[in-house]
Amino acid sequence: MTLAERVRRAMAHRGCDAAELAQAAGIKAPSVHGWLNGSSKSMMASPCIRAAAYMGVNPLWLAEGTGQMQSGAARVMLESQRTTEPLRSDERELLEGYRAAGPERKEDMLNAARRALRMRSKEGKMQKANGR
């Protein structure tokens, strides 16, 4: 089975299109089209791993055709992704800001988020207690 055939099969398994796969793999759409039309005969490691995780397939199978298409870990990842919506732009902005921050700023951001979550939890408990 060629790389193009494996990518197509994995995309069908996930139910995604080339644009979704490109975004999940962190690459541009022309790279995915290269996989699909056979002009690319191999994948770089990082995009391959991200693509395999997104599609719920074994990265070694995707890259080389070795082993089972779907490993146990890949099945678990796929199930968790089915219940997770894509990040909204504000969520992506927060995540990118966190990743770019230094260690002290990350700790500040986490503490602020934890305080906000505790406040939200307390408000919910108060509303339940008041019968709302």
OpenMM code with the backbone's topology and positions (N, CA, C; nanometers):
from openmm import Vec3, app, unit

residues = "MET THR LEU ALA GLU ARG VAL ARG ARG ALA MET ALA HIS ARG GLY CYS ASP ALA ALA GLU LEU ALA GLN ALA ALA GLY ILE LYS ALA PRO SER VAL HIS GLY TRP LEU ASN GLY SER SER LYS SER MET MET ALA SER PRO CYS ILE ARG ALA ALA ALA TYR MET GLY VAL ASN PRO LEU TRP LEU ALA GLU GLY THR GLY GLN MET GLN SER GLY ALA ALA ARG VAL MET LEU GLU SER GLN ARG THR THR GLU PRO LEU ARG SER ASP GLU ARG GLU LEU LEU GLU GLY TYR ARG ALA ALA GLY PRO GLU ARG LYS GLU ASP MET LEU ASN ALA ALA ARG ARG ALA LEU ARG MET ARG SER LYS GLU GLY LYS MET GLN LYS ALA ASN GLY ARG".split()
positions = [
    Vec3(0.0843, -0.1170, 0.0000),
    Vec3(0.0000, 0.0000, 0.0000),
    Vec3(0.0893, 0.1240, 0.0000),
    Vec3(0.0605, 0.2208, -0.0837),
    Vec3(0.1411, 0.3425, -0.0931),
    Vec3(0.1058, 0.4401, 0.0193),
    Vec3(0.1909, 0.5397, 0.0360),
    Vec3(0.1626, 0.6449, 0.1333),
    Vec3(0.0283, 0.7103, 0.1017),
    Vec3(0.0049, 0.7414, -0.0249),
    Vec3(-0.1209, 0.8057, -0.0646),
    Vec3(-0.2405, 0.7193, -0.0247),
    Vec3(-0.2305, 0.5902, -0.0463),
    Vec3(-0.3406, 0.4995, -0.0111),
    Vec3(-0.3616, 0.4941, 0.1400),
    Vec3(-0.2503, 0.4924, 0.2151),
    Vec3(-0.2630, 0.4893, 0.3614),
    Vec3(-0.3244, 0.6181, 0.4143),
    Vec3(-0.2813, 0.7319, 0.3600),
    Vec3(-0.3368, 0.8596, 0.4053),
    Vec3(-0.4859, 0.8653, 0.3737),
    Vec3(-0.5245, 0.8257, 0.2543),
    Vec3(-0.6670, 0.8257, 0.2170),
    Vec3(-0.7487, 0.7340, 0.3091),
    Vec3(-0.6943, 0.6182, 0.3359),
    Vec3(-0.7654, 0.5235, 0.4226),
    Vec3(-0.7798, 0.5800, 0.5638),
    Vec3(-0.6732, 0.6406, 0.6152),
    Vec3(-0.6778, 0.6993, 0.7496),
    Vec3(-0.7745, 0.8180, 0.7543),
    Vec3(-0.7764, 0.8982, 0.6473),
    Vec3(-0.8705, 1.0108, 0.6421),
    Vec3(-1.0144, 0.9602, 0.6421),
    Vec3(-1.0409, 0.8538, 0.5690),
    Vec3(-1.1753, 0.7962, 0.5667),
    Vec3(-1.2119, 0.7427, 0.7053),
    Vec3(-1.1129, 0.6828, 0.7717),
    Vec3(-1.1327, 0.6298, 0.9069),
    Vec3(-1.1731, 0.7429, 1.0015),
    Vec3(-1.1053, 0.8556, 0.9927),
    Vec3(-1.1329, 0.9712, 1.0785),
    Vec3(-1.2542, 1.0496, 1.0298),
    Vec3(-1.2795, 1.0458, 0.8993),
    Vec3(-1.3874, 1.1259, 0.8427),
    Vec3(-1.3474, 1.2717, 0.8294),
    Vec3(-1.2244, 1.2955, 0.7845),
    Vec3(-1.1751, 1.4326, 0.7720),
    Vec3(-1.1378, 1.4613, 0.6273),
    Vec3(-1.1210, 1.5891, 0.5982),
    Vec3(-1.0753, 1.6279, 0.4651),
    Vec3(-0.9315, 1.6772, 0.4738),
    Vec3(-0.8756, 1.7137, 0.3598),
    Vec3(-0.7344, 1.7526, 0.3523),
    Vec3(-0.7058, 1.8779, 0.4350),
    Vec3(-0.7960, 1.9734, 0.4339),
    Vec3(-0.7744, 2.0974, 0.5104),
    Vec3(-0.7709, 2.0693, 0.6599),
    Vec3(-0.8609, 1.9843, 0.7079),
    Vec3(-0.8625, 1.9483, 0.8499),
    Vec3(-0.7359, 1.8729, 0.8884),
    Vec3(-0.6937, 1.7841, 0.8005),
    Vec3(-0.5717, 1.7084, 0.8280),
    Vec3(-0.4503, 1.8003, 0.8314),
    Vec3(-0.4423, 1.8928, 0.7380),
    Vec3(-0.3298, 1.9868, 0.7353),
    Vec3(-0.3237, 2.0669, 0.8649),
    Vec3(-0.4385, 2.1158, 0.9105),
    Vec3(-0.4412, 2.1936, 1.0344),
    Vec3(-0.3974, 2.1076, 1.1528),
    Vec3(-0.4503, 1.9857, 1.1597),
    Vec3(-0.4158, 1.8974, 1.2714),
    Vec3(-0.2680, 1.8594, 1.2706),
    Vec3(-0.2109, 1.8427, 1.1507),
    Vec3(-0.0704, 1.8023, 1.1391),
    Vec3(0.0249, 1.9207, 1.1488),
    Vec3(-0.0306, 2.0415, 1.1494),
    Vec3(0.0529, 2.1614, 1.1604),
    Vec3(0.1305, 2.1921, 1.0341),
    Vec3(0.0714, 2.1597, 0.9194),
    Vec3(0.1374, 2.1842, 0.7906),
    Vec3(0.0405, 2.2545, 0.6968),
    Vec3(0.0911, 2.2950, 0.5813),
    Vec3(0.0076, 2.3622, 0.4819),
    Vec3(-0.0625, 2.2581, 0.3940),
    Vec3(-0.1777, 2.2960, 0.3421),
    Vec3(-0.2589, 2.2055, 0.2602),
    Vec3(-0.1819, 2.1438, 0.1431),
    Vec3(-0.0925, 2.2187, 0.0724),
    Vec3(-0.0197, 2.1562, -0.0380),
    Vec3(0.0626, 2.0341, 0.0039),
    Vec3(0.1094, 2.0333, 0.1275),
    Vec3(0.1846, 1.9166, 0.1753),
    Vec3(0.0939, 1.7942, 0.1841),
    Vec3(-0.0272, 1.8137, 0.2340),
    Vec3(-0.1221, 1.7024, 0.2411),
    Vec3(-0.1579, 1.6572, 0.1005),
    Vec3(-0.1769, 1.7524, 0.0104),
    Vec3(-0.2089, 1.7155, -0.1280),
    Vec3(-0.0944, 1.6356, -0.1908),
    Vec3(0.0286, 1.6665, -0.1517),
    Vec3(0.1433, 1.5885, -0.1978),
    Vec3(0.1368, 1.4447, -0.1492),
    Vec3(0.0919, 1.4268, -0.0244),
    Vec3(0.0738, 1.2912, 0.0265),
    Vec3(-0.0333, 1.2195, -0.0537),
    Vec3(-0.1425, 1.2917, -0.0804),
    Vec3(-0.2589, 1.2303, -0.1443),
    Vec3(-0.2388, 1.1995, -0.2923),
    Vec3(-0.1635, 1.2845, -0.3623),
    Vec3(-0.1472, 1.2608, -0.5068),
    Vec3(-0.0231, 1.1781, -0.5398),
    Vec3(0.0519, 1.1406, -0.4374),
    Vec3(0.1662, 1.0539, -0.4590),
    Vec3(0.2962, 1.1257, -0.4900),
    Vec3(0.2937, 1.2588, -0.4968),
    Vec3(0.4191, 1.3298, -0.5245),
    Vec3(0.5135, 1.3254, -0.4046),
    Vec3(0.4586, 1.3094, -0.2845),
    Vec3(0.5408, 1.2888, -0.1642),
    Vec3(0.5415, 1.1408, -0.1328),
    Vec3(0.6578, 1.0852, -0.1214),
    Vec3(0.6706, 0.9420, -0.0929),
    Vec3(0.6967, 0.9135, 0.0544),
    Vec3(0.7180, 1.0192, 0.1334),
    Vec3(0.7441, 1.0020, 0.2763),
    Vec3(0.6906, 1.1230, 0.3522),
    Vec3(0.6917, 1.1110, 0.4837),
    Vec3(0.6428, 1.2174, 0.5719),
    Vec3(0.7522, 1.2544, 0.6710),
    Vec3(0.7575, 1.3815, 0.7059),
    Vec3(0.8464, 1.4246, 0.8138),
    Vec3(0.7887, 1.3700, 0.9448),
    Vec3(0.8736, 1.3468, 1.0438),
    Vec3(0.8313, 1.2803, 1.1675),
    Vec3(0.7210, 1.3556, 1.2417),
    Vec3(0.7398, 1.4838, 1.2679),
    Vec3(0.6410, 1.5575, 1.3487),
    Vec3(0.5037, 1.5632, 1.2831),
    Vec3(0.4940, 1.6029, 1.1547),
    Vec3(0.3607, 1.6019, 1.0926),
    Vec3(0.2994, 1.4624, 1.0882),
    Vec3(0.3814, 1.3622, 1.0695),
    Vec3(0.3312, 1.2245, 1.0659),
    Vec3(0.2706, 1.1864, 1.2002),
    Vec3(0.3392, 1.2167, 1.3063),
    Vec3(0.2904, 1.1820, 1.4405),
    Vec3(0.1614, 1.2568, 1.4713),
    Vec3(0.1586, 1.3877, 1.4403),
    Vec3(0.0371, 1.4662, 1.4648),
    Vec3(-0.0790, 1.4166, 1.3791),
    Vec3(-0.0517, 1.3868, 1.2519),
    Vec3(-0.1564, 1.3378, 1.1615),
    Vec3(-0.2088, 1.2029, 1.2104),
    Vec3(-0.1190, 1.1149, 1.2492),
    Vec3(-0.1602, 0.9824, 1.2968),
    Vec3(-0.2458, 0.9947, 1.4223),
    Vec3(-0.2043, 1.0804, 1.5147),
    Vec3(-0.2820, 1.0989, 1.6378),
    Vec3(-0.4209, 1.1535, 1.6053),
    Vec3(-0.4273, 1.2502, 1.5168),
    Vec3(-0.5558, 1.3108, 1.4792),
    Vec3(-0.6489, 1.2083, 1.4134),
    Vec3(-0.5929, 1.1253, 1.3278),
    Vec3(-0.6756, 1.0291, 1.2541),
    Vec3(-0.6952, 0.8973, 1.3290),
    Vec3(-0.6268, 0.8830, 1.4426),
    Vec3(-0.6439, 0.7626, 1.5228),
    Vec3(-0.5797, 0.6399, 1.4633),
    Vec3(-0.4624, 0.6595, 1.4012),
    Vec3(-0.3929, 0.5456, 1.3421),
    Vec3(-0.2506, 0.5373, 1.3969),
    Vec3(-0.1910, 0.4240, 1.3766),
    Vec3(-0.0544, 0.3966, 1.4187),
    Vec3(0.0417, 0.4782, 1.3312),
    Vec3(0.1280, 0.5624, 1.3893),
    Vec3(0.2198, 0.6441, 1.3093),
    Vec3(0.3142, 0.5626, 1.2213),
    Vec3(0.3587, 0.4479, 1.2710),
    Vec3(0.4482, 0.3634, 1.1913),
    Vec3(0.3748, 0.3071, 1.0696),
    Vec3(0.2505, 0.2681, 1.0894),
    Vec3(0.1701, 0.2219, 0.9759),
    Vec3(0.1503, 0.3348, 0.8749),
    Vec3(0.1193, 0.4535, 0.9241),
    Vec3(0.0961, 0.5661, 0.8340),
    Vec3(0.2217, 0.5991, 0.7544),
    Vec3(0.3352, 0.6051, 0.8202),
    Vec3(0.4599, 0.6433, 0.7544),
    Vec3(0.5153, 0.5349, 0.6628),
    Vec3(0.5104, 0.4092, 0.7092),
    Vec3(0.5805, 0.3024, 0.6374),
    Vec3(0.4931, 0.1851, 0.5952),
    Vec3(0.3703, 0.1798, 0.6465),
    Vec3(0.2851, 0.0650, 0.6171),
    Vec3(0.3172, -0.0553, 0.7027),
    Vec3(0.3886, -0.0329, 0.8129),
    Vec3(0.4303, -0.1411, 0.9011),
    Vec3(0.3338, -0.1533, 1.0186),
    Vec3(0.2953, -0.2766, 1.0510),
    Vec3(0.2086, -0.2990, 1.1664),
    Vec3(0.0611, -0.2786, 1.1339),
    Vec3(-0.0177, -0.2733, 1.2394),
    Vec3(-0.1624, -0.2554, 1.2278),
    Vec3(-0.1959, -0.1089, 1.1995),
    Vec3(-0.3024, -0.0860, 1.1265),
    Vec3(-0.3442, 0.0519, 1.0996),
    Vec3(-0.3788, 0.1235, 1.2296),
    Vec3(-0.4513, 0.0569, 1.3154),
    Vec3(-0.4984, 0.1221, 1.4366),
    Vec3(-0.4429, 0.0514, 1.5581),
    Vec3(-0.3555, 0.1208, 1.6316),
    Vec3(-0.3018, 0.0635, 1.7549),
    Vec3(-0.3991, 0.0916, 1.8681),
    Vec3(-0.3795, 0.0264, 1.9807),
    Vec3(-0.4662, 0.0499, 2.0963),
    Vec3(-0.4624, 0.1944, 2.1410),
    Vec3(-0.3433, 0.2538, 2.1464),
    Vec3(-0.3311, 0.3933, 2.1879),
    Vec3(-0.4015, 0.4855, 2.0899),
    Vec3(-0.3910, 0.4543, 1.9627),
    Vec3(-0.4562, 0.5376, 1.8614),
    Vec3(-0.6070, 0.5321, 1.8774),
    Vec3(-0.6617, 0.4166, 1.9115),
    Vec3(-0.8063, 0.4058, 1.9317),
    Vec3(-0.8503, 0.4925, 2.0486),
    Vec3(-0.7735, 0.4914, 2.1574),
    Vec3(-0.8076, 0.5726, 2.2740),
    Vec3(-0.8031, 0.7203, 2.2372),
    Vec3(-0.6991, 0.7628, 2.1646),
    Vec3(-0.6882, 0.9034, 2.1250),
    Vec3(-0.8047, 0.9441, 2.0361),
    Vec3(-0.8428, 0.8583, 1.9431),
    Vec3(-0.9517, 0.8907, 1.8533),
    Vec3(-1.0808, 0.9069, 1.9313),
    Vec3(-1.1065, 0.8194, 2.0255),
    Vec3(-1.2286, 0.8300, 2.1047),
    Vec3(-1.2308, 0.9606, 2.1822),
    Vec3(-1.1179, 1.0022, 2.2394),
    Vec3(-1.1150, 1.1273, 2.3147),
    Vec3(-1.1331, 1.2459, 2.2215),
    Vec3(-1.0819, 1.2392, 2.0999),
    Vec3(-1.0954, 1.3497, 2.0061),
    Vec3(-1.2374, 1.3630, 1.9542),
    Vec3(-1.3114, 1.2550, 1.9489),
    Vec3(-1.4492, 1.2616, 1.9001),
    Vec3(-1.5356, 1.3459, 1.9908),
    Vec3(-1.4998, 1.3540, 2.1181),
    Vec3(-1.5798, 1.4304, 2.2121),
    Vec3(-1.5247, 1.5707, 2.2326),
    Vec3(-1.4175, 1.6053, 2.1654),
    Vec3(-1.3545, 1.7351, 2.1818),
    Vec3(-1.3786, 1.8210, 2.0585),
    Vec3(-1.4329, 1.9389, 2.0813),
    Vec3(-1.4544, 2.0314, 1.9710),
    Vec3(-1.3230, 2.1010, 1.9374),
    Vec3(-1.3072, 2.1475, 1.8139),
    Vec3(-1.1871, 2.2235, 1.7787),
    Vec3(-1.1789, 2.3506, 1.8640),
    Vec3(-1.0578, 2.3976, 1.8855),
    Vec3(-1.0395, 2.5196, 1.9636),
    Vec3(-1.0977, 2.6399, 1.8909),
    Vec3(-1.1666, 2.7245, 1.9675),
    Vec3(-1.2132, 2.8526, 1.9136),
    Vec3(-1.0936, 2.9472, 1.9109),
    Vec3(-1.1091, 3.0597, 1.8415),
    Vec3(-0.9966, 3.1528, 1.8280),
    Vec3(-0.9512, 3.2070, 1.9631),
    Vec3(-1.0446, 3.2347, 2.0555),
    Vec3(-1.0044, 3.2857, 2.1866),
    Vec3(-0.9307, 3.1791, 2.2671),
    Vec3(-0.9725, 3.0528, 2.2532),
    Vec3(-0.9036, 2.9443, 2.3213),
    Vec3(-0.7636, 2.9254, 2.2637),
    Vec3(-0.7529, 2.9344, 2.1327),
    Vec3(-0.6229, 2.9218, 2.0668),
    Vec3(-0.5306, 3.0351, 2.1113),
    Vec3(-0.5865, 3.1560, 2.1227),
    Vec3(-0.5074, 3.2712, 2.1668),
    Vec3(-0.4520, 3.2483, 2.3074),
    Vec3(-0.5358, 3.1974, 2.3975),
    Vec3(-0.4894, 3.1670, 2.5328),
    Vec3(-0.3794, 3.0625, 2.5331),
    Vec3(-0.3995, 2.9569, 2.4569),
    Vec3(-0.3001, 2.8497, 2.4510),
    Vec3(-0.1683, 2.8989, 2.3926),
    Vec3(-0.1749, 2.9766, 2.2865),
    Vec3(-0.0521, 3.0297, 2.2257),
    Vec3(0.0192, 3.1237, 2.3211),
    Vec3(-0.0579, 3.2069, 2.3933),
    Vec3(0.0020, 3.2960, 2.4924),
    Vec3(0.0694, 3.2190, 2.6038),
    Vec3(0.0054, 3.1127, 2.6489),
    Vec3(0.0626, 3.0290, 2.7542),
    Vec3(0.1921, 2.9637, 2.7068),
    Vec3(0.1886, 2.9083, 2.5868),
    Vec3(0.3078, 2.8414, 2.5344),
    Vec3(0.4245, 2.9376, 2.5150),
    Vec3(0.3954, 3.0635, 2.4836),
    Vec3(0.5004, 3.1620, 2.4590),
    Vec3(0.5548, 3.2229, 2.5881),
    Vec3(0.4816, 3.2065, 2.6970),
    Vec3(0.5197, 3.2702, 2.8235),
    Vec3(0.6377, 3.1993, 2.8885),
    Vec3(0.7081, 3.2769, 2.9706),
    Vec3(0.8154, 3.2191, 3.0513),
    Vec3(0.7565, 3.1430, 3.1691),
    Vec3(0.8398, 3.0710, 3.2437),
    Vec3(0.7911, 2.9875, 3.3549),
    Vec3(0.7107, 3.0647, 3.4605),
    Vec3(0.7572, 3.1840, 3.4984),
    Vec3(0.6849, 3.2601, 3.6008),
    Vec3(0.5500, 3.3074, 3.5483),
    Vec3(0.5469, 3.3540, 3.4246),
    Vec3(0.4210, 3.4002, 3.3647),
    Vec3(0.3232, 3.2837, 3.3490),
    Vec3(0.3746, 3.1659, 3.3140),
    Vec3(0.2873, 3.0486, 3.3026),
    Vec3(0.2223, 3.0187, 3.4376),
    Vec3(0.3017, 3.0261, 3.5442),
    Vec3(0.2474, 3.0000, 3.6776),
    Vec3(0.1400, 3.1028, 3.7116),
    Vec3(0.1630, 3.2302, 3.6791),
    Vec3(0.0623, 3.3339, 3.7018),
    Vec3(-0.0660, 3.3041, 3.6242),
    Vec3(-0.0505, 3.2634, 3.4988),
    Vec3(-0.1668, 3.2339, 3.4156),
    Vec3(-0.2456, 3.1160, 3.4719),
    Vec3(-0.1749, 3.0117, 3.5161),
    Vec3(-0.2423, 2.8954, 3.5739),
    Vec3(-0.3155, 2.9316, 3.7024),
    Vec3(-0.2514, 3.0117, 3.7861),
    Vec3(-0.3161, 3.0524, 3.9111),
    Vec3(-0.4415, 3.1343, 3.8835),
    Vec3(-0.4350, 3.2246, 3.7879),
    Vec3(-0.5528, 3.3048, 3.7526),
    Vec3(-0.6657, 3.2156, 3.7008),
    Vec3(-0.6315, 3.1192, 3.6181),
    Vec3(-0.7326, 3.0272, 3.5650),
    Vec3(-0.7932, 2.9439, 3.6775),
    Vec3(-0.7103, 2.8980, 3.7691),
    Vec3(-0.7623, 2.8187, 3.8820),
    Vec3(-0.8558, 2.9014, 3.9693),
    Vec3(-0.8198, 3.0293, 3.9947),
    Vec3(-0.9075, 3.1167, 4.0731),
    Vec3(-1.0414, 3.1354, 4.0029),
    Vec3(-1.0363, 3.1577, 3.8729),
    Vec3(-1.1600, 3.1764, 3.7962),
    Vec3(-1.2466, 3.0508, 3.8010),
    Vec3(-1.1855, 2.9341, 3.7907),
    Vec3(-1.2613, 2.8093, 3.7961),
    Vec3(-1.3225, 2.7868, 3.9340),
    Vec3(-1.2472, 2.8204, 4.0397),
    Vec3(-1.3021, 2.8066, 4.1754),
    Vec3(-1.4204, 2.9001, 4.1948),
    Vec3(-1.4087, 3.0240, 4.1454),
    Vec3(-1.5195, 3.1197, 4.1569),
    Vec3(-1.6417, 3.0683, 4.0821),
    Vec3(-1.6201, 3.0148, 3.9649),
    Vec3(-1.7306, 2.9623, 3.8839),
    Vec3(-1.7975, 2.8451, 3.9556),
    Vec3(-1.7167, 2.7600, 4.0159),
    Vec3(-1.7699, 2.6451, 4.0883),
    Vec3(-1.8525, 2.6910, 4.2082),
    Vec3(-1.8022, 2.7900, 4.2815),
    Vec3(-1.8755, 2.8426, 4.3980),
    Vec3(-2.0066, 2.9062, 4.3543),
    Vec3(-2.0049, 2.9804, 4.2434),
    Vec3(-2.1276, 3.0438, 4.1939),
    Vec3(-2.2309, 2.9388, 4.1573),
    Vec3(-2.1860, 2.8312, 4.0930),
    Vec3(-2.2770, 2.7229, 4.0561),
    Vec3(-2.3384, 2.6568, 4.1787),
    Vec3(-2.2586, 2.6360, 4.2819),
    Vec3(-2.3089, 2.5749, 4.4046),
    Vec3(-2.4096, 2.6663, 4.4733),
    Vec3(-2.3827, 2.7971, 4.4719),
    Vec3(-2.4744, 2.8928, 4.5327),
    Vec3(-2.6072, 2.8962, 4.4572),
    Vec3(-2.6009, 2.8904, 4.3263),
    Vec3(-2.7237, 2.8916, 4.2461),
    Vec3(-2.8054, 2.7664, 4.2737),
    Vec3(-2.7403, 2.6513, 4.2873),
    Vec3(-2.8123, 2.5277, 4.3193),
    Vec3(-2.8769, 2.5380, 4.4563),
    Vec3(-2.8026, 2.5926, 4.5528),
    Vec3(-2.8543, 2.6059, 4.6875),
    Vec3(-2.9751, 2.6998, 4.6920),
    Vec3(-2.9759, 2.7986, 4.6056),
    Vec3(-3.0868, 2.8945, 4.6005),
    Vec3(-3.1984, 2.8482, 4.5098),
    Vec3(-3.1856, 2.7282, 4.4536),
    Vec3(-3.2897, 2.6714, 4.3691),
    Vec3(-3.3005, 2.7299, 4.2308),
    Vec3(-3.1921, 2.7813, 4.1779),
    Vec3(-3.1947, 2.8393, 4.0425),
    Vec3(-3.1517, 2.7414, 3.9403),
] * unit.nanometer
topology = app.Topology()
chain = topology.addChain("A")
for resn in residues:
    res = topology.addResidue(resn, chain)
    for name in ("N", "CA", "C"):
        topology.addAtom(name, app.Element.getBySymbol(name[0]), res)
